[in-house]
């Protein structure tokens, strides 16, 4: 069963929000709704969406301030801004705040869907690095679950290959355990606990690091998570 991509829809106008939710539901997305800036911040933290549709004219906290806060706090989730402001300077300001795309109202649902799919393609590890990619000094083939260092061949589990693919798509970025767990174990319905990421990282290091006690490829950032050094 294909896992639905989760979209956080932040829009205070009920008529627009309901129409967008119905459309996105029909397109196969799981939609989480927020009606103001404060709720948007809370919902983003709880639901960890794959993409955020963010209206700029919001009550309580503006969309600009919400976007700025998210990026300052290190939130990497892609954001598409929805706004009635169509001037070039407004678009530039939105992109400079950290938005990944900007769409001006009124817009067609077909255009919105195309922009959503384009942004999601850019963050999909499989699309970003492909099934065969370089990882440190290793050549990794996800389809065969093998990694090679020169003539040495290393067998990988599906989870280990997925971990490497996700790190390769996010080089030199600190990835916390919750994020890694959600992105790699997304097909597990029950919560097996993010502690499992530590065990898989340890096992993977034993396979790919010259010295697993002093890793050079996947390092630990104390109190924050892991980083692929590229």
TIVOVEX-850747 format. One record per residue (C-alpha): residue in three letters; x, y, z; residue number from 1. Coordinates in nm, 2 decimals, always signed. Example, Ala and Ser with C-alpha at 12.3 -4.5 7.8 and 13.67 -1.06 7.14 Angstrom:
TIVOVEX-850747
['ala' [+1.23 -0.45 +0.78] 1]
['ser' [+1.37 -0.11 +0.71] 2]
//
This chain:
TIVOVEX-850747
['unk' [+0.00 +0.00 +0.00] 1]
['unk' [+0.14 +0.34 -0.10] 2]
['unk' [+0.19 +0.58 +0.19] 3]
['unk' [+0.01 +0.91 +0.15] 4]
['unk' [+0.22 +1.23 +0.15] 5]
['unk' [+0.10 +1.46 +0.43] 6]
['unk' [+0.03 +1.82 +0.36] 7]
['unk' [-0.02 +2.09 +0.62] 8]
['unk' [-0.28 +2.33 +0.48] 9]
['unk' [-0.27 +2.67 +0.65] 10]
['unk' [-0.56 +2.89 +0.53] 11]
['unk' [-0.79 +3.10 +0.74] 12]
['unk' [-1.07 +3.14 +0.49] 13]
['unk' [-1.30 +2.84 +0.54] 14]
['unk' [-1.44 +2.84 +0.18] 15]
['unk' [-1.09 +2.83 +0.03] 16]
['unk' [-0.96 +2.58 +0.29] 17]
['unk' [-1.24 +2.34 +0.24] 18]
['unk' [-1.21 +2.35 -0.14] 19]
['unk' [-0.84 +2.29 -0.13] 20]
['unk' [-0.88 +2.01 +0.13] 21]
['unk' [-1.14 +1.83 -0.09] 22]
['unk' [-0.91 +1.86 -0.39] 23]
['unk' [-0.60 +1.74 -0.21] 24]
['unk' [-0.79 +1.45 -0.05] 25]
['unk' [-0.91 +1.35 -0.40] 26]
['unk' [-0.55 +1.36 -0.53] 27]
['unk' [-0.45 +1.11 -0.26] 28]
['unk' [-0.28 +1.34 +0.00] 29]
['unk' [-0.34 +1.33 +0.37] 30]
['unk' [-0.44 +1.68 +0.47] 31]
['unk' [-0.38 +1.85 +0.81] 32]
['unk' [-0.56 +2.18 +0.85] 33]
['unk' [-0.46 +2.50 +1.04] 34]
['unk' [-0.65 +2.83 +1.05] 35]
['unk' [-0.40 +3.07 +1.20] 36]
['unk' [-0.03 +3.12 +1.25] 37]
['unk' [-0.02 +2.98 +1.60] 38]
['unk' [-0.21 +2.66 +1.51] 39]
['unk' [+0.02 +2.62 +1.20] 40]
['unk' [+0.32 +2.62 +1.43] 41]
['unk' [+0.16 +2.36 +1.66] 42]
['unk' [+0.04 +2.14 +1.38] 43]
['unk' [+0.38 +2.14 +1.20] 44]
['unk' [+0.55 +2.02 +1.51] 45]
['unk' [+0.30 +1.75 +1.59] 46]
['unk' [+0.22 +1.61 +1.24] 47]
['unk' [+0.56 +1.65 +1.07] 48]
['unk' [+0.41 +1.71 +0.72] 49]
['unk' [+0.59 +1.64 +0.39] 50]
['unk' [+0.49 +1.98 +0.26] 51]
['unk' [+0.32 +2.30 +0.38] 52]
['unk' [+0.08 +2.52 +0.19] 53]
['unk' [+0.10 +2.85 +0.38] 54]
['unk' [-0.13 +3.15 +0.33] 55]
['unk' [+0.04 +3.47 +0.41] 56]
['unk' [-0.26 +3.67 +0.54] 57]
['unk' [-0.32 +3.49 +0.86] 58]
['unk' [-0.46 +3.59 +1.20] 59]
['unk' [-0.26 +3.59 +1.52] 60]
['unk' [+0.08 +3.54 +1.35] 61]
['unk' [+0.13 +3.63 +0.98] 62]
['unk' [+0.24 +3.37 +0.73] 63]
['unk' [+0.57 +3.56 +0.68] 64]
['unk' [+0.65 +3.54 +1.05] 65]
['unk' [+0.56 +3.17 +1.06] 66]
['unk' [+0.78 +3.09 +0.77] 67]
['unk' [+1.07 +3.30 +0.92] 68]
['unk' [+1.03 +3.12 +1.25] 69]
['unk' [+1.03 +2.78 +1.10] 70]
['unk' [+1.34 +2.84 +0.90] 71]
['unk' [+1.52 +3.00 +1.19] 72]
['unk' [+1.44 +2.69 +1.40] 73]
['unk' [+1.58 +2.46 +1.13] 74]
['unk' [+1.26 +2.32 +0.99] 75]
['unk' [+1.34 +2.18 +0.64] 76]
['unk' [+0.99 +2.09 +0.53] 77]
['unk' [+0.92 +2.25 +0.19] 78]
['unk' [+0.68 +2.55 +0.19] 79]
['unk' [+0.46 +2.68 -0.09] 80]
['unk' [+0.33 +3.02 -0.01] 81]
['unk' [-0.03 +3.11 -0.11] 82]
['unk' [-0.10 +3.48 -0.14] 83]
['unk' [-0.30 +3.75 -0.31] 84]
['unk' [+0.02 +3.96 -0.34] 85]
['unk' [+0.15 +3.92 -0.69] 86]
['unk' [+0.43 +4.18 -0.72] 87]
['unk' [+0.77 +4.05 -0.80] 88]
['unk' [+0.91 +4.21 -0.48] 89]
['unk' [+0.66 +4.02 -0.28] 90]
['unk' [+0.76 +3.69 -0.44] 91]
['unk' [+1.13 +3.76 -0.39] 92]
['unk' [+1.06 +3.85 -0.02] 93]
['unk' [+0.87 +3.52 +0.02] 94]
['unk' [+1.15 +3.32 -0.13] 95]
['unk' [+1.41 +3.50 +0.08] 96]
['unk' [+1.22 +3.40 +0.39] 97]
['unk' [+1.28 +3.04 +0.30] 98]
['unk' [+0.97 +2.94 +0.09] 99]
['unk' [+1.03 +2.68 -0.18] 100]
['unk' [+0.77 +2.81 -0.42] 101]
['unk' [+0.51 +3.09 -0.44] 102]
['unk' [+0.17 +3.09 -0.60] 103]
['unk' [-0.05 +3.39 -0.64] 104]
['unk' [-0.43 +3.38 -0.59] 105]
['unk' [-0.64 +3.32 -0.78] 106]
['unk' [-0.48 +3.00 -0.91] 107]
['unk' [-0.60 +2.69 -1.08] 108]
['unk' [-0.60 +2.36 -0.89] 109]
['unk' [-0.41 +2.20 -1.18] 110]
['unk' [-0.13 +2.46 -1.13] 111]
['unk' [-0.12 +2.41 -0.76] 112]
['unk' [-0.10 +2.03 -0.80] 113]
['unk' [+0.18 +2.07 -1.05] 114]
['unk' [+0.38 +2.29 -0.81] 115]
['unk' [+0.32 +2.05 -0.52] 116]
['unk' [+0.44 +1.75 -0.72] 117]
['unk' [+0.75 +1.94 -0.85] 118]
['unk' [+0.85 +2.04 -0.49] 119]
['unk' [+0.80 +1.68 -0.36] 120]
['unk' [+1.01 +1.54 -0.65] 121]
['unk' [+1.30 +1.76 -0.54] 122]
['unk' [+1.29 +1.63 -0.18] 123]
['unk' [+1.24 +1.26 -0.27] 124]
['unk' [+1.57 +1.08 -0.19] 125]
['unk' [+1.52 +0.83 -0.47] 126]
['unk' [+1.47 +1.11 -0.72] 127]
['unk' [+1.74 +1.33 -0.57] 128]
['unk' [+2.02 +1.07 -0.58] 129]
['unk' [+1.88 +0.78 -0.78] 130]
['unk' [+1.90 +0.41 -0.71] 131]
['unk' [+2.28 +0.41 -0.76] 132]
['unk' [+2.48 +0.68 -0.58] 133]
['unk' [+2.81 +0.76 -0.41] 134]
['unk' [+2.82 +0.74 -0.03] 135]
['unk' [+3.15 +0.84 +0.12] 136]
['unk' [+3.40 +0.61 -0.06] 137]
['unk' [+3.12 +0.36 -0.14] 138]
['unk' [+2.92 +0.29 -0.45] 139]
['unk' [+2.56 +0.20 -0.34] 140]
['unk' [+2.30 +0.02 -0.54] 141]
['unk' [+1.96 +0.03 -0.36] 142]
['unk' [+1.80 -0.20 -0.61] 143]
['unk' [+2.04 -0.48 -0.54] 144]
['unk' [+2.10 -0.38 -0.17] 145]
['unk' [+2.47 -0.38 -0.21] 146]
['unk' [+2.75 -0.13 -0.15] 147]
['unk' [+3.10 -0.16 -0.30] 148]
['unk' [+3.44 -0.03 -0.18] 149]
['unk' [+3.68 -0.12 -0.45] 150]
['unk' [+3.65 -0.49 -0.49] 151]
['unk' [+3.49 -0.54 -0.15] 152]
['unk' [+3.11 -0.60 -0.16] 153]
['unk' [+2.89 -0.52 +0.14] 154]
['unk' [+2.54 -0.66 +0.18] 155]
['unk' [+2.28 -0.41 +0.30] 156]
['unk' [+1.93 -0.45 +0.45] 157]
['unk' [+1.65 -0.25 +0.29] 158]
['unk' [+1.64 -0.02 +0.59] 159]
['unk' [+2.02 +0.04 +0.57] 160]
['unk' [+2.00 +0.12 +0.20] 161]
['unk' [+1.71 +0.36 +0.27] 162]
['unk' [+1.90 +0.53 +0.55] 163]
['unk' [+2.20 +0.58 +0.32] 164]
['unk' [+1.98 +0.71 +0.04] 165]
['unk' [+1.81 +0.96 +0.27] 166]
['unk' [+2.14 +1.08 +0.41] 167]
['unk' [+2.29 +1.11 +0.06] 168]
['unk' [+1.99 +1.33 -0.04] 169]
['unk' [+2.07 +1.55 +0.26] 170]
['unk' [+2.45 +1.58 +0.29] 171]
['unk' [+2.60 +1.77 +0.58] 172]
['unk' [+2.26 +1.84 +0.73] 173]
['unk' [+2.19 +1.74 +1.09] 174]
['unk' [+1.90 +1.49 +1.08] 175]
['unk' [+1.73 +1.40 +1.41] 176]
['unk' [+1.61 +1.06 +1.51] 177]
['unk' [+1.24 +1.15 +1.47] 178]
['unk' [+1.29 +1.27 +1.12] 179]
['unk' [+1.50 +0.97 +1.02] 180]
['unk' [+1.25 +0.73 +1.17] 181]
['unk' [+0.96 +0.89 +1.00] 182]
['unk' [+1.12 +0.90 +0.65] 183]
['unk' [+1.28 +0.55 +0.66] 184]
['unk' [+1.02 +0.36 +0.86] 185]
['unk' [+0.72 +0.54 +0.70] 186]
['unk' [+0.56 +0.20 +0.61] 187]
['unk' [+0.54 +0.08 +0.97] 188]
['unk' [+0.19 +0.15 +1.11] 189]
['unk' [+0.28 +0.08 +1.48] 190]
['unk' [+0.53 +0.29 +1.66] 191]
['unk' [+0.84 +0.08 +1.71] 192]
['unk' [+1.02 +0.37 +1.87] 193]
['unk' [+1.29 +0.60 +1.73] 194]
['unk' [+1.54 +0.42 +1.94] 195]
['unk' [+1.55 +0.17 +1.66] 196]
['unk' [+1.73 +0.43 +1.44] 197]
['unk' [+2.03 +0.42 +1.68] 198]
['unk' [+2.05 +0.04 +1.65] 199]
['unk' [+2.04 +0.05 +1.27] 200]
['unk' [+2.29 +0.33 +1.25] 201]
['unk' [+2.53 +0.13 +1.48] 202]
['unk' [+2.49 -0.18 +1.26] 203]
['unk' [+2.54 +0.02 +0.94] 204]
['unk' [+2.85 +0.19 +1.08] 205]
['unk' [+2.99 -0.16 +1.15] 206]
['unk' [+2.96 -0.24 +0.79] 207]
['unk' [+3.08 +0.08 +0.62] 208]
['unk' [+3.31 +0.27 +0.86] 209]
['unk' [+3.68 +0.18 +0.89] 210]
['unk' [+3.64 +0.24 +1.26] 211]
['unk' [+3.28 +0.23 +1.38] 212]
['unk' [+3.38 +0.37 +1.72] 213]
['unk' [+3.52 +0.68 +1.55] 214]
['unk' [+3.29 +0.72 +1.24] 215]
['unk' [+3.39 +0.95 +0.96] 216]
['unk' [+3.10 +0.90 +0.72] 217]
['unk' [+2.79 +0.92 +0.95] 218]
['unk' [+2.88 +1.13 +1.25] 219]
['unk' [+2.68 +1.19 +1.57] 220]
['unk' [+2.59 +1.55 +1.66] 221]
['unk' [+2.54 +1.53 +2.03] 222]
['unk' [+2.19 +1.61 +2.14] 223]
['unk' [+2.08 +1.67 +1.78] 224]
['unk' [+2.10 +1.36 +1.57] 225]
['unk' [+2.33 +1.24 +1.28] 226]
['unk' [+2.50 +1.40 +0.99] 227]
['unk' [+2.63 +1.24 +0.67] 228]
['unk' [+2.96 +1.41 +0.60] 229]
['unk' [+2.95 +1.35 +0.22] 230]
//
